[in-house]
Amino acid sequence: ISAGGVALAAWPRVAMEESELWVGFVGAGRMAGGLVRGLLQAGKVPASNVLASAPSDKNLDAWRELGCRTTHCNLEVVYRSTLVFLATKPHILPGVLEEIRPAVGSQHIIVSLVAGVTIQTLQRLLPPGTKVLRIMPNLPCVVQAGAMVFSRGSNAGDEEAALLKSLLSSCGLCEEVPESYIDIHTGLSGSGVAYVYLFAEALAEGAVKMGMPGALASRIAAQTLLGAAKMLLETGEHPAKLRGDVCTPGGTTIYALHQLEKGALRATVMNAVEAATNRACDMAKD
């Protein structure tokens, strides 16, 4: 097998050791970039141990600025890495799997970030016995505040799951779940980040309407969301309990909440999660 005129046999296969992990990314788009930034910022993997591939230099320049190695050859990524993240567009993944299949061996852990492609499909298109896992991150991985879920295939054991969770936990909350939850997570958190940004924008615009400068209003809105989320995570209380704690009889908050209820905020958000989840399910059938 050769690629770019270089014999793949000349590339040393990399053995996985706890002390030094070699990580590859097939695909170097925004989500992969967010994930690698989280890993690098947490010090889990040195940039020199990361190799990313993409068809052009459009996305790879940013990886080089981080100190990562880059290539245009997907096969090189597989040969030079043990933990390989698949981060391509869904419609081109089958062709990529066909391309890299000859280079995938028992030493590899293959982790897919690709929406709509099931573990069953991944296992069918890769060599028998391949250790496959599927993850669904979200964009705040870039600031080590992501929310991620992952599921393992039939050949991935506790060791592979523990390794992946250790790495991903450096990028935020990470939970192992049944694969059926991944599409729900997409609707809740993958797409949900955009719902929160929309709400933050609306909060700030409300303050601007009442006379506060826009930049200040945006900072306060963001800190309000951050503080509310931190209280949810650290207290373990149900959101309804914390919401009730803010409301005083006849006070400002209950008047505001009445307006939100009249606007059907809760039903609208539930519908949004449902719509995004259903779209994720539909993508798996395409």
C-alpha positions as CSV (number, residue, x, y, z in Angstrom):
1,I,0.0,0.0,0.0
2,S,1.3,3.5,-0.7
3,A,0.2,7.0,-0.4
4,G,1.7,10.1,-2.0
5,G,4.5,7.9,-3.3
6,V,5.5,6.9,0.2
7,A,5.4,3.2,1.2
8,L,3.2,2.8,4.2
9,A,5.3,-0.1,5.4
10,A,8.0,2.5,6.0
11,W,5.9,4.3,8.5
12,P,6.3,2.8,12.0
13,R,3.1,1.5,13.6
14,V,2.7,3.2,16.9
15,A,2.1,1.1,20.0
16,M,-0.2,2.7,22.7
17,E,1.5,3.4,26.0
18,E,0.1,5.1,29.0
19,S,3.0,7.5,29.0
20,E,2.7,8.6,25.4
21,L,-0.4,8.5,23.4
22,W,-0.4,9.2,19.7
23,V,-3.7,10.7,18.5
24,G,-4.9,11.1,14.9
25,F,-7.8,13.1,13.5
26,V,-9.2,12.2,10.1
27,G,-11.0,15.4,9.3
28,A,-10.0,18.8,10.8
29,G,-13.2,20.9,11.0
30,R,-14.6,23.0,13.8
31,M,-15.7,20.2,16.1
32,A,-12.4,18.3,15.8
33,G,-10.6,21.6,16.4
34,G,-12.6,22.3,19.5
35,L,-11.9,18.8,20.8
36,V,-8.1,19.0,20.2
37,R,-7.9,22.4,21.8
38,G,-9.5,21.0,24.9
39,L,-7.1,18.1,25.0
40,L,-4.1,20.3,24.5
41,Q,-5.1,23.0,27.0
42,A,-5.7,20.2,29.6
43,G,-2.2,18.8,28.9
44,K,-3.5,15.4,28.2
45,V,-1.7,15.0,24.9
46,P,1.3,17.0,23.6
47,A,0.7,18.8,20.3
48,S,3.6,17.0,18.7
49,N,1.7,13.7,19.3
50,V,-1.3,14.8,17.3
51,L,-1.6,14.3,13.5
52,A,-4.6,15.6,11.5
53,S,-5.6,15.1,7.9
54,A,-7.8,17.1,5.6
55,P,-8.0,17.4,1.8
56,S,-6.7,21.0,1.7
57,D,-4.8,23.4,3.9
58,K,-7.9,25.5,4.7
59,N,-8.5,24.0,8.1
60,L,-5.0,22.5,8.7
61,D,-3.3,25.9,9.1
62,A,-5.0,26.4,12.5
63,W,-3.8,22.9,13.6
64,R,-0.2,23.8,12.7
65,E,-0.5,27.0,14.7
66,L,-1.3,24.8,17.7
67,G,1.9,22.8,17.1
68,C,0.1,19.7,15.7
69,R,1.4,17.7,12.7
70,T,-0.7,17.7,9.5
71,T,-1.0,15.7,6.3
72,H,-3.3,15.3,3.3
73,C,-3.2,11.5,3.6
74,N,-5.8,9.8,5.8
75,L,-3.8,6.5,5.7
76,E,-0.8,8.3,7.2
77,V,-3.0,9.3,10.2
78,V,-4.0,5.7,10.8
79,Y,-0.4,4.4,10.5
80,R,1.1,7.0,12.8
81,S,-1.7,6.9,15.5
82,T,-3.3,4.4,17.8
83,L,-6.3,6.5,18.9
84,V,-8.0,7.8,15.7
85,F,-10.9,10.2,15.7
86,L,-13.1,10.2,12.6
87,A,-14.4,13.8,12.1
88,T,-15.5,13.9,8.5
89,K,-18.8,15.0,7.0
90,P,-21.4,12.1,7.2
91,H,-21.8,11.6,3.5
92,I,-18.1,11.1,2.9
93,L,-17.4,8.8,5.8
94,P,-18.1,5.5,4.0
95,G,-15.5,6.3,1.4
96,V,-13.0,7.3,4.1
97,L,-13.6,4.1,5.9
98,E,-13.0,2.1,2.7
99,E,-9.8,4.0,2.2
100,I,-8.3,3.5,5.7
101,R,-9.7,-0.1,6.3
102,P,-6.4,-1.8,5.1
103,A,-4.4,0.2,7.7
104,V,-6.6,-0.5,10.7
105,G,-5.3,-3.1,13.0
106,S,-6.0,-4.6,16.4
107,Q,-3.9,-1.9,18.1
108,H,-6.2,0.9,17.0
109,I,-9.1,2.5,18.8
110,I,-11.4,4.2,16.3
111,V,-13.6,6.9,17.7
112,S,-16.3,8.5,15.5
113,L,-17.6,12.1,16.0
114,V,-19.7,11.8,12.8
115,A,-23.4,12.6,13.3
116,G,-25.9,10.1,12.0
117,V,-23.5,7.1,11.5
118,T,-24.2,4.2,13.9
119,I,-21.7,2.0,15.6
120,Q,-23.2,-0.9,13.6
121,T,-22.3,0.8,10.4
122,L,-18.8,1.7,11.6
123,Q,-18.2,-1.9,12.6
124,R,-19.5,-3.2,9.3
125,L,-17.2,-1.0,7.2
126,L,-14.1,-1.6,9.3
127,P,-12.2,-4.9,9.8
128,P,-13.8,-7.5,12.1
129,G,-12.8,-7.0,15.7
130,T,-12.0,-3.3,15.4
131,K,-12.4,-1.4,18.7
132,V,-15.0,1.2,17.8
133,L,-16.5,4.0,20.0
134,R,-18.9,6.8,19.0
135,I,-18.9,10.2,20.7
136,M,-21.0,13.3,20.4
137,P,-19.2,16.4,21.7
138,N,-20.4,20.0,21.6
139,L,-18.6,23.2,20.8
140,P,-17.7,24.4,24.3
141,C,-15.1,21.6,24.4
142,V,-12.8,24.4,23.1
143,V,-13.0,26.1,26.5
144,Q,-12.9,22.8,28.5
145,A,-16.6,23.2,29.3
146,G,-18.2,20.8,26.9
147,A,-20.9,18.2,27.4
148,M,-20.2,14.9,25.7
149,V,-21.6,11.4,25.6
150,F,-20.1,8.3,24.2
151,S,-21.0,4.7,23.5
152,R,-18.8,1.7,22.8
153,G,-19.0,-1.0,20.1
154,S,-19.0,-4.7,20.8
155,N,-15.2,-5.0,20.6
156,A,-14.4,-2.0,22.8
157,G,-13.8,-2.9,26.4
158,D,-13.5,-1.2,29.8
159,E,-9.9,-0.2,29.0
160,E,-10.8,1.7,25.9
161,A,-13.8,3.3,27.5
162,A,-11.8,4.4,30.5
163,L,-9.1,5.9,28.2
164,L,-11.6,7.9,26.2
165,K,-13.5,9.1,29.2
166,S,-10.2,10.3,30.8
167,L,-9.3,12.2,27.7
168,L,-12.8,13.7,27.1
169,S,-13.3,14.6,30.8
170,S,-10.5,17.1,30.3
171,C,-12.8,18.9,27.9
172,G,-15.9,19.0,30.2
173,L,-18.7,16.7,31.3
174,C,-18.4,13.2,29.8
175,E,-20.9,10.4,30.3
176,E,-21.1,6.9,28.8
177,V,-24.6,6.2,27.5
178,P,-26.6,3.7,25.4
179,E,-26.2,4.6,21.7
180,S,-29.9,5.5,21.5
181,Y,-29.2,8.5,23.7
182,I,-26.7,10.1,21.3
183,D,-29.4,11.6,19.0
184,I,-31.1,13.0,22.1
185,H,-27.9,14.5,23.3
186,T,-27.5,16.1,19.9
187,G,-30.9,17.8,20.3
188,L,-30.3,18.7,23.9
189,S,-26.6,19.8,24.0
190,G,-25.0,19.6,20.6
191,S,-27.6,21.9,19.1
192,G,-28.6,23.2,22.6
193,V,-25.6,25.5,22.7
194,A,-27.3,27.6,20.0
195,Y,-30.5,27.8,22.0
196,V,-28.6,29.2,24.9
197,Y,-26.8,31.8,22.7
198,L,-30.2,32.9,21.4
199,F,-31.5,33.2,25.0
200,A,-28.3,35.2,26.0
201,E,-28.8,37.5,23.1
202,A,-32.5,38.1,24.1
203,L,-31.5,38.7,27.7
204,A,-29.0,41.4,26.7
205,E,-31.3,43.0,24.2
206,G,-34.0,43.3,26.9
207,A,-31.4,45.2,29.1
208,V,-30.4,47.4,26.1
209,K,-34.1,48.2,25.6
210,M,-34.2,49.4,29.2
211,G,-31.2,51.6,28.8
212,M,-28.1,49.5,29.6
213,P,-25.1,49.6,27.1
214,G,-25.0,46.5,24.9
215,A,-21.4,45.3,25.8
216,L,-22.1,45.5,29.5
217,A,-25.5,43.8,29.1
218,S,-23.9,40.9,27.1
219,R,-21.2,40.3,29.8
220,I,-23.8,40.3,32.5
221,A,-26.1,38.0,30.6
222,A,-23.2,35.5,30.0
223,Q,-22.2,35.6,33.6
224,T,-25.8,35.1,34.7
225,L,-26.0,31.9,32.5
226,L,-22.7,30.7,33.8
227,G,-23.6,31.2,37.4
228,A,-27.0,29.6,37.0
229,A,-25.5,26.5,35.3
230,K,-22.8,26.2,38.0
231,M,-25.5,26.3,40.8
232,L,-27.4,23.5,39.0
233,L,-24.3,21.3,38.8
234,E,-22.8,22.0,42.2
235,T,-26.0,21.9,44.3
236,G,-27.6,19.0,42.4
237,E,-31.0,20.7,43.0
238,H,-33.9,20.4,40.5
239,P,-34.1,23.5,38.3
240,A,-37.7,24.1,39.6
241,K,-36.4,24.2,43.1
242,L,-33.7,26.8,42.3
243,R,-36.2,28.8,40.2
244,G,-38.6,28.9,43.2
245,D,-35.8,30.1,45.4
246,V,-35.4,33.2,43.3
247,C,-39.1,34.0,43.3
248,T,-40.5,36.1,46.2
249,P,-44.2,36.8,46.5
250,G,-45.2,39.7,44.4
251,G,-41.6,40.3,43.4
252,T,-39.9,41.1,40.1
253,T,-39.1,37.5,39.1
254,I,-42.6,36.1,39.2
255,Y,-43.8,38.9,37.0
256,A,-41.1,38.1,34.5
257,L,-41.8,34.4,34.6
258,H,-45.4,35.0,33.9
259,Q,-44.5,36.7,30.7
260,L,-42.2,33.8,29.7
261,E,-45.1,31.3,30.4
262,K,-47.4,33.4,28.3
263,G,-44.8,33.1,25.5
264,A,-44.8,29.3,26.0
265,L,-41.0,29.3,26.6
266,R,-40.9,25.8,28.1
267,A,-43.1,24.2,25.3
268,T,-41.1,26.0,22.6
269,V,-37.7,24.8,24.0
270,M,-39.1,21.2,24.4
271,N,-40.2,21.4,20.7
272,A,-36.8,22.6,19.7
273,V,-35.1,19.6,21.4
274,E,-37.6,17.3,19.8
275,A,-37.1,18.8,16.3
276,A,-33.3,18.6,16.6
277,T,-33.4,15.0,17.9
278,N,-35.7,13.9,15.1
279,R,-33.4,15.5,12.5
280,A,-30.4,13.6,14.0
281,C,-32.4,10.4,13.7
282,D,-33.3,11.2,10.1
283,M,-29.7,11.9,9.2
284,A,-28.9,8.3,10.4
285,K,-31.4,7.0,7.9
286,D,-30.2,9.0,4.9
